[in-house]
Amino acid sequence: MSQHAQPRGKGRRFFFWAALAGLISGGVFLAAAELFALIFARAASPILAVGGFVIDIVPQPFKEFAIATFGEYDKIALLAGLGLAVVIASAIGGILQLVRPPLGVVALVIAGALSTAAIVTRAGVTPLAFLPPVLGTIAGSVIMVLLGRRLRAWRATVTAGAAAETVADDTDGVADKPSKSLDRRQFFLLAGIAGASAVIVGIASRAASSVVSSVATIREALKLPSPGTKVTVPQGAELDIPGLSTLFTPNKDFYRVDTALTVPTIDPATWRLVIDGMVDERVELSFQDILDMGVDEYAITLTCVSNEVGGELVGNALWLGVPLRDVLKKAGVKSGADMVLSKSVDGYTASTPLSALTDDNLDAILAVGMNGEPLPLEHGFPVRMVVPGLYGYVSATKWLTELKVTTFEKDEAYWTPRGYSAEAPIKFSSRIDTPKLGSAVDAGKIPIAGVAWAQSVGIERVEVKIDEGDWTPATLSTPINEDTWVQWFLEWDATPGTHYVAVRAVNKNGDLQIEERAAIAPNGSSGWQRSLVRVN
């Protein structure tokens, strides 16, 4: 037998155990960081901080791809991707620690330093936020050193034992065989204890830090005052057609697009809104101050700039709130200002034209309620902005904490340096809800139906074209106001075969919906929706 065959063959398996040691060390790092985050700073989770950092730096085309591909699950996809990266990096670190110590520990320290940098540069960071990743790095490094030491000792005894067997074979005698069982037991014992501890501590800490039951309970118990003015829904505002979007989008179905990797949880009793910048007087308002101003009900459709032609990133809701113009009057806006930079508790900012917030004819509001209940946590509880006629990224700041009166020349918001326009009036559009794209329907009379919106202007008419036929006016529902979408339908005598159905709208200014296709950046998509329908 070759003198080196057995050591080489047996040596390969140690790469697997080294990778496992790296995974355990990485797990200890994350678990310890989560535990210490509970003590020192709840927002100092390495995974969430790095995830937020990735969201901030990723190029705009990749953001668009993520939203288009994963929709509201884009953050879950990001976390899954980060988790996979952590697994791969940890395994490589463990192997490095086996073959070239202390490179594995060096790699872990670098990862800890990057996590710390991501945490301390986040908005609203607390003085002790650096401690969780630092202490987690120390814990993970200690485990990696100990596991690596025991694994190398085990490998050395295996190699020595193989050499002893070779000597015995060559001399036809009996040679001393170093014992490997002790080193192997020590490795597995430490790996088992460290791995189990990491799983238990990590899951428990993350669960504890994710508990929103207290704020959720506060929200559920919160009784908002009755609106001074209620929305009147006219007769014929909602068409009873299967497959057509409801007049008001249920909260659970309302689209969510934001940069928050986890939903902020804010106690309304401690929430404050600061109004400063180019104002006569800095003002700070509590949640109760907002309610004491007197709330009214508003019907407003919101649209995300990431909404593709025919997309679902649009929704209509009944909002409860107070006019933003009244809030700004409390501070007194100085001349020369033309923008309000709104800020979320997670550091997100939006640039809203001042004129959109002070115009007496526009219902720009601070919303505290949505569809008859306090704002859901994921939709901005306790207070958010809702501004008709502007895409959400420049107007619909959730978890609002600050309004800075300023200028477009002096300040820019989160999305502006990332390739989007500083001002973003909504491009009015129309959508086919039924029949669904690519779906099959039976021949005969069927409804073609959908919604159309032109916030702050209103829809005058919607037209539908079948194949190469003429444009035919659709029947519209009775609009609630100019800030909400309208439903429309056209009865179609469908014949067997494949057909293309197109839709376009005209607003009350007489403008025809833009036919030319445009990407969502820099200021929203455009184009007429054209759907393929199969008729049996």
N, C-alpha and C positions, 0 to 999 in steps of 0.2 A: 504494500500500500504506500502511496505517495506520502511523504512526510508532511505536506501542507494541505492535502485534500480535505481532511476532516476539519481542521481549524477554519479553513476558508468557508466550507459548507455551513458549519455551525455558526460562523461569524455573521453570515447574512441575516440570520434571524434577529440578531441584536439591533439591526436597523429598525425592525418593527417595534421592538420594546423601547428603543430610543424615541421613536415617533410617539408612542403612547406616553412616555415620560414627558415629552414636550406638550402634548395635549393636556395632561394633568396639570402641568405647571402653568400653562395658559389659563386653564380653568380656575386654578387657585388665585391667580392674578385677578381675574374678573370677579370671582366670588368675594375675595377680600375687599376689592374696590367697592363693590356694591354694598357690603356690610358697613364699611367705613363711611360710605356716602349717606347711609341712614343716620349716622352720628353727626357728621360734620357738614354735609351739603347734599341734599337730595338730588340736585341737578347734576352732580359730578359723576355720573355713570359713564365709564369710558366708551362703551359701545354707542350709547346715545349721543355723546359728545362728538365722537368721530363721525357718526351718521349725520349729525347736523352740519359738521364741517364739510362732509362730502356733498351734502345738499347745496351748501353755499358756493362751493368752488366748481362743481361739475358744469361743463359748458352747456349753453342754452339748448343746442340740438339734442343732447342726451336727456335733458329735462323733458323736452317735448316728446321724445321717444318713450320715456318712462310713463308719462301721463297717458299717452295714446295707447300704449301696450297694456299697462297694468291698471289704469284708471285710479280709483280710490285705494287700490291695493299697492300703489307704488312704494309706499313706505315699508310695507311688509316685504316686498321684493328687495328693497335696499337692505333691510335688516338680515334677510336670508343670505344675500350676497356678502355682507360683512361677516356673518357667521361662518360662511364657507372660507372666506379669506383668513379668518382667525384660526380655523382648524388647520388649513394648509401651512400657514406661517408657524404655528405652534409645533406641528410635526417636524418641519424643517429645523426649527430651533432645537428640538430635542436631539435630532441626528447630529447637528453641529456640536452640541455639547458632548456627545459621545466621542466623535472623531477628532474634534479640534477645540477642546475646552480652553477658555471659557466663552467661545463664540456664541453658544446658545444663550448664555446669560446676557451677553452684550446685545444680542438681538432683542431679548425681552426688555432690557433696559431702554433700548431705542423705542420700542413700541410703547413703553410706559411714558417716556418723554413726549412722544407725539400725542398720546392721549391727554397728558397734562396740559400741553400747549393748546389742544382743541378745547379743553374745558375752561382754562383761564381766559381764553379770548372770546368766550361766548357772552352774550348780553346778560346783564343782571347777575354776573358771577359774584359769589360771596368770598370773603377773605380766606376762608379755610377750604375752598373748593379744590385746591391743589393736593390736599392731603390724601383723599381716597386713591387716586391713581399712583401716588408715590408709595403709599403703604402697601397697595396691591402689588406693585412692582417688586418691592422688597420681599413680600411673602412668596410670590411666584419664583423669584430668583433663588431663594433659600431652598424651596422644594426642588427646583431644577438641579441645583448643585448636589443636594443629597441623593436624588434619584440617579443622576449621572455618575456619582461616585460609586454607588452600589452596583450600577449596571456595568461599569468598567471593571470592578472587582470580580463580578460574576463572570464576565467575559475572560478575564485573566486566568481564573481557575479552570474554565473550560479549555482554554488554549493550553494551559500547563498540563491539564489532565490528558488531552489528546497527545501531547508530546510524550508524556510518561507512557501511554499505551504503545506508542510507536517504538520507544526504547525497549519496552518489555517484549514486543513482537520480534524486534531485531536480535535480542539477546536470549530469546526463549526463556526469559526469567520473569520475575515479578518486580515491578518498579513501584515506587511510592506514587499514589494517585491523590493529588490535592483534592480536598473536599470542596465541592461547589454548592452544596445544598444550603449552607448557611447564608452565603451571599445572595443566592436566588430567593430564599425565604425573606431576607431583609428587604430586597427590592420589591417583591410583591406585597409585603406587609405595608411598607411605606406608601407604595402606589395605591393600594386599596384604601388605606386610611385617608390619604390626601384626596384621592378621586371622589370618594363618598362624601367627604367633608365639603369639597368644592360644590358638588351637586346640591347637597342639602342647604348649605349656607347661601349659595348663589340663587337658588329658586326661592328660598324663604325671603331673602333680602329684596330681590326684584319684586316679589309679590307684595311685600310690605311697602316698598317705595311706590308701587303702582296703585296702592289702595286709594280709591277716590270715594269710598263709601261715605266719608264724613261730608265732603262737598256735595256728593250726589244726594245725600240725605237732606242737606240744607236746601239744595235746589228743589227737591220734591216737596219740601215743606213750605217753600216760599210762596206767598200769596201776593201776586202782583195786583195793583189797584185796577179798577175797572176803567176802561178808556173813556175820556171825555167825549171823543168822537169816534164812532164805529164805522167801519166800511159797509156800505150798502151794496149787496150783490144783486144786480138786476135780474129780472126774469130772462131766461134764455142765455145766461152767462156760461152755462156748462151743458155741453152736448152729451147725450147718453149713447156713446158709440163704443163698443168693445175694442180694446187696444189703443184707445186714445188717451193721452195723458190727462190726469184729473186737473180740474181748474186750479186747485191748490196742491202743491207737492207735499206729501207727508214728510215729516221731519226725518224719519228713518230712511227715506229714499232721496232726500235732498243731497245734491252733489257736495263733495268736500274736496277742495284742493287748497293746500297751504304748505308751509315749510316746516310745521311743527312735527317732529318725529314722534313725540308723545303728546297727548292732549293736556294742555296746562289746566291745573285745578286751582281755582281762585275762590276764596271765601268772600262773598260780597260784603261782609262786615268789615274786612280789611282792605277792600279794593279802593283805589283812588285814581281819579283822572286829573292829570295836570295839564293846564292850558298856559303856554308861555310863548316866548319868541317875540315877534313884533306885535306886542299887545300893550295896552295901557297899564294893565295890572295882571300879575301872575295869579291864576285861580286854581284852586284844588277842590275838587268835588268828590263827595262820597256817593255810594250807591243810593243811599236814602235821599241825598240832595237831588239826584236825577229824578227819582220817583216823585219828590215833592214839587217838581216843576210842572207835573201834570202830564200824563201819558195819553197818547191818542193811537188809534189803529190805522195802519197803512197797508195797502196791497201793492207789492212791488216785486217785479221779476228781476232775478239776478242772473248774470251771464259771466262765465269765466272766459278769459282771453284764450285759453287752451281748447275751447270748444271748436271742434272741426265742423265742417258743413254736415248737417244731419246728426250732430253729436248730442250727448245727453248731459253736458256740463252747463245746464240751464235749469232754473226752477222758479216757481212762483209761490209766494207765501204771504200770510198775513203777519205783519210785524207790529209790535207794540213798542212805542218809543217817544222820544221828544225831538223836535227839530234841532239840527246842529246849528242853525243860524242863531237860535236863542241861547245855546250854550256859548257860542263865540261872543255874543253880545256881553256876556258877563265879564269877559276879559277886556273887551274893547280892541278891535283890530286897527292897527296903525296903517296909514296910507303907504303905498308902495309894496305892500304884501300881495302876492298873487297865488300862493300855494300854502296848503296845510300838510305838514308831514306828520302822519299818524303813526304811532308806534305800539306794537304789541308787547306783552310781557316777555315773550321769547326773543325780542329784538327785531322782529320783522317790521319793516316800514313801508308806507305807501304814500305817494305824492298825489294829492287831490287838488284840482284847481279851486282856489278860494271862491270863485264865482259860483261853482256848483253847490257850495255849502251855505252861501248867503242869499241866494236867489229866492225870493218869496214865492215864486211859481214852481220851485222844485222841492220835493219832499225828501231831502237828505236828512237822515235821522240817526240818533244814537238809539239802537234797538236793545230792549231788555227782554222782549218776548217774541215767540215765533209760533204761529198757528195755535194760539190759545194757551200756551204754557211758557214758563221761563225758557230762555235760550238753552238748547241742549249744550252739554259740555263741549262737544266737538264743533259746535257752530258759534262759539265765542262767549259762553257764559262767563261773567255776568253781563258784560256790555260789549257790543260790537257796532261798527258803522254799516249803514246801508244807504247807498246813494244811487238813485235811478239814473240811467243813461250813461254810466261809466262802467267799464270792465272792472271786475272785482280786485284785480291786482293794484289798482290805483285808488280804490275807494272803500272796499269792504273789509277793513282791518278787523280781525277778531281778537278777543282778549285784550281789548283796547286799554292803554294806560297813559298815553300822552298825545296831546295835540300841539304841535309846534307851528305857529304862524310864521311863515318865511317866504322865500321866493324860489322859483325854479332855478334861477342863476346861482343861488347860494347853496342849495341843498338838493340832493338826489336820493331817491328811494331805492329799496332793495333790488327791484327788477331793472331799473334804468341802466346801470352799467353792464347788465347782462343781456343787452340787445333789444330791450323793449322800449316803446315810446314813453316819455314822461307823462304825457296826457293821452288818454285812451277812450274817446267816445265810442260807444257800442255801435257796431255795424248791424243794422236791423236785418233780420233773417227769417226764414220759414223752414219748417221741418215736416217730413212725412212720418207719422207714427204707425199707421196701418194702411195697407199691408206692409209687413216687415220686409226689409231688404233680403232678396233671395228666397222669400217664402213662397209656398204654393197655396193657391186659393182655388175654390171651385168656380166654374163658369156660372154666369148669371149676374144679377144686380148685387154689387157689393159697395161699401163706402170706402172711399179714399179719404183719410182724415189726418189731421196733424195740428200743429200750433205755429203761430207766427208772432214775432215781437218787434217792437220799435219803441223802446223805453223813452219816455218824455215827449214823444211825438205821436205814436199810435199808428195802428194799421188801418189803411183805407180799404184794401181788397187783397185777396189771394187768388192766384190763377194756377190752373193745373193743365198739363199737356200730356196726352197719351201718345206714345210713339212719335210720329211726325205730324200729328193732327194740330188743330188750332188750340190756342190758349183759351181755356174755359173758366169763367169766374166761379169760385167756390162760395158756398154759403158760410158766413161768419157767425160765430156766437156773439152775443151782446157784450161788448167790452166793459170791464169794471171801471177802468180808467186808462189813461194813456201810458201808464207805467207798468201795466201787466200784459202778459201775452193773451192772445185770443185763440180760440179753437176754430177750426174750419173743416168742412167736409164737402165732398162731391160724390154723388151717386154714379157709379160706373157700371155699365152693362159689359162685363168682362167676357171676352171670347177666348176659347182655348188657344194656347200658344205662349210665347214669351213676349212680354211687353215692357217698355220703359215708361216710367211715370216720373214726370218732372214737376217741380213747384217753384213759384216765385211770388214775391209780395211787393206791394206798393204802399208806401207810408202816406200819412195825411198831408205831407208837404208835396205830394205828387211824385216823389222820387221812386224810381224802380230799383228793386234789390240788385246789387252788383252781380253781374253774371260771371265776370272774370274770377278765376280761382286764385286765391292768395293763401300763403301759409299763415300760421297763427302769429308768428313774429314778423314785424315788430308791433303790430296793433290789431291783431285779430284776423281770423279767416274770413273769406268771402267766397261766393259762388252759389249757383243754383243746385239744389239736391236733385239727383236723378237716380231712381231706384229701379232695379230689375225685379219684375214680378212674373212668376210662372202661374199660368191658369190651366187647371186640369179640365 
